[in-house]
C-alpha cells in the first residue's frame, strides 16, 4: 500500500502539474487586479484590493490538490479491505476504463486441481499406460504431472527413469525401464512425426495427454478440471458492467477450451497456446480494443501477459510468485467474483474524484463571478476555498468504505 501511493493516476498527475503553473499565475493575476484599475483608470484602491483578495482566496486550489489524491488513496484502501490489492491509483483508473477482459483458463476460471478421468490404452493395459506416463513425468512439478502420479497410487521408481528432456508447454521425452517414452499434447506428437489421429479421445472435453512408447502410439489419458463455482457469476457481472469483449485463452485442446467457454457463456476462445502465443495474441487484442484491456491469470506462464496488458490481474492465494509480481491488481482469495467488485470500486473511485473536481471548480467560478459583480464578500471566498475543501475531503473519504 505504501508503494501504491507513488503510482499516481492521470488525474492526480494533472493536478500536481496544474498547481505548479496555476498558483504563481493566480498570485500574479491578483496583483494585477489590485494595481491596474487604481493606477491606470483612477479606481478606488481599497475596492480593488478587496476584490483582489477575494479573487486570491477563491482561486486557491486546495480542494483539488487535496481531495483528488485522497479519493484515489481511499479507493486503494477500500479495495484492500475487500481483499483486492491495487498497486497504484493509475491502475485503479485503468481498471475503471477497462472494457475488454481476457482470462487464462486453468487456475483462473477453473480450480486448477487436475485428476485423471479416463485412461485409453492402445495395445497395453490401463495400468501399464498410466505407469509409463507417471514415470516419465516423475521429475515434473506441473499440476498435470502431479495428477498422473496421484492416479498411479504409488511413488514412481526413479531408478528406472533417465534421459528426461522437456519442451515447455508441449511435452517431454524420457527413457523408462529401457523404453523410449513421449508424453505430451497432440501437437507434440505431430512434431515428433506421429499421427495425432492415432491417439483416442481428441474430441473429449478435458486436457488430453498423449503417450507414445518406442516411437509408436501407446494411448491417451484424459485429465479433467472443474470450474470454480463463482466463475459463471463473475462473467455475468462483468457483462452487466458493460464489458464489450470477454476472451478466454488456454493451452488446452480446442474441445476442452470450447467446453469450458460454453459453460461460462464466453464466445471468443483461443486454445493450444504457448506463453509466447498468448502475448502475441494479447498484442492484437490491445490494438483492436477501444478502451483498456485487463488480463486475468495465475501461473508463471501468465506473467508476460500480465505485464503486457493495460491492467494485469493475478490470483494471489495460489498464484505463482512471478504472476503476482508482474500483476497490477491481485485478488487475494482467487475468487473471480472479486474482479467485478474491483471494477465497481474503481469506477466509483473515479466518479467521486470527478465529483470533487467539478464541484470545486463550479463553486469557485460562481463565487468569482459574484465577487466581480460586487455581490460576493470575502466570506463567500472563504467558503469557496476552505468550505469546499472540507466538503470535498468528506466526499473523498467515502471511498474508504466502498464495497462495490
Buried (B, 14 or more C-beta within 10 A) or exposed (E): EEEBBEBBBEBBEBBEEEBEEBBEEBEEBBEEBBBEBBEEEEEEEEEBBBBBBBBBBBBBBBBBBBBBBBBBBBBBBBBBEBBBBBBBBBBBBBBBBBBBBBBBBBBBBBBBBBBBBBBBBBEBEBEBBBBBBBBBBBBBEBBBBBBBBEBBEEEBEEEBBEEBEBEEBBBBBBBBEEBBBBBBBBBBBEBBEBEBEBBBBBEBBBBBBBBBBEEEBBBBBBBBBEBBEBBBBBBEBBBEBEBEBBBBBBBBBBBBBBBBBEBBEBEEBBBBBBBEBBBEBBEEBBEEBEBBBBBBBBBBBBBBBBBBBBBBBBBBEEBBEBBBEBBBBBBBEBBBBBBBBBBBBBBBBBEBBEBBBEBBBEBBEBBBEBBEEEEBBBEBBBBBBBBBBBBBBEBBBBBBEBEB
